[in-house]
């Protein structure tokens, strides 16, 4: 007799043409596992054995998902904000320990996040140089700052320090790539699986992040007259995500590790566009009239699925990861303020948005305060990962020799 997992999987196959267990994942399967993220608690001693155990858990979990026919793009480890508790001197000494962790994690094909390094509303310019040293000394480590929290609200002093870090990171690695590993986080809950804002609190846990932009596109493309778009998407997501949740629950029971849920944010990729999904609903280019409404419709579905959710569970609009988003930006269909507007009804904030390399820290800090204010007023998680492109001005083309990032016009900040 087939198991419940098999039955749910067959429902997904029937609805969307997904491959059966053991078959390779192609565009016939519009869903990928973007990340399995394990959370682990560390002390200032940075216990390497705990990190190694977490990576071992992730390796086994990845194998389980792959055996079920899923492509797993990344495995990740996130920690509690241990760096935020250290003095500048202790933080500097921690770099050697972080280098060792980075080497171990990178050797196993995983990536690592140390969480927010500034969590109180104070300026700390010593973090600017330290951040440069961190990204130059490591390959996999991501981090963030908390520019707003549910308890403290907007933290303008953190925003000021964060803006200086972003400016410094733009010159830390070629093509400004260091800012790919750093973001400003506003109201981001513990257990969010997506980097660079992920962080951990409490018992050892794990969460799943999906790459499901094509699920949204296919759901909207199949709409018939009179169909409710949000209901159609919700039903489609339930069919696709239920087998994922069952696998995760089985892993949690077997590994005795807490399962936090799935971040339903439909992350795009170069071959799976969230802009194309929106356009399948609006029948007009992303950024034109109806885009805000479409974003709201997507969010209504993401928030109402019949699975355990975590993290953002909102619409991601990462300009440099979605070729059609980048194209529409180059056509001047939308700007940075438009993305912030879309975030008011659905989004996760400003993600890998290309801005001029000579943008001042003062201008960036103002934008970060806007993101923090919006997150505080709406009581929702938002973030800002701004990609300062060295030697490029607004309107010029930024090109990247990177498998994840797409070429894009540099967007005007003000």
C-alpha angles and dihedrals in degrees: 000000000000117000124240088256091055092049092050090047091052090052088055091048092051094047101044110011095253118175119256122247112297096022121115119262112246134153086291083075106056094188128078129176101245093188146355103203123194121201121215133176116231133183124215086275088071095220105223093195091063090052091049091051090050091051090049090053091050093049091054092045092050090053090052093053093045091051087056091055102263128132110227111202101188144002117210142186122211126188139196116272093272094148091058090063095055131093117240090259094050090045091055091051090050091065092081091053091048090052090056092048090048092053092050094046095045091050089059095048094251134122130222138218125196094193126227113347094196119042104156127074098257136108117249113178091175086076091066097069091034090057091053091051091049096054092043093050098045139048105202110027120116128182144170145195127236109239091171136015131185091248102041101031118204114007107199095178090058090048090055093052091043092055090054090050091052092051091049094047091054087073098035096085134018117282092010091282094148091077088064086074098048136062144163110247126207118188092338108167124224112264096041104148099204121094144257092028098044118123138163138229131177131352122014108281147158139214136190129232120195136210099214109142089123091056088060092046094050093047092053094042089057095053117128128202110288095019118135104237096206093048091048091052093045092053092047092049091049091054093048099040100042093076089048091053092048091053090048092050091050090051092049092053094045096045097036091230125135115256112215100185142250124306097223094200103134097231113199131214137193090280098035114056128197088194089058089050092053091047091051086063101038098035088217135088118287110265097034126105113309096033093106091049091049091051089053092050092052092049093050088058095044091053096048105049118130096242135084108273133196142171120022099338087185140109116294118209104181104173097198094047098051118061093201092050088051091048093052090049089053089052089054091241092139142000140207093277090053090055089051089051091051088051089062091070103028123340140108094231132253111343126185091336111173113229133170115289092230095056109138124242088237092059092046092049090055092053091047091053089053090053091047092048092050092049091048096046093047095036092229138124116263134161140187123219103175117190110210106199111210117235093004128114131201111291095023122114120255115204125194133197091210131114093224103041126073127209113264144168113260109252127228113249101200 
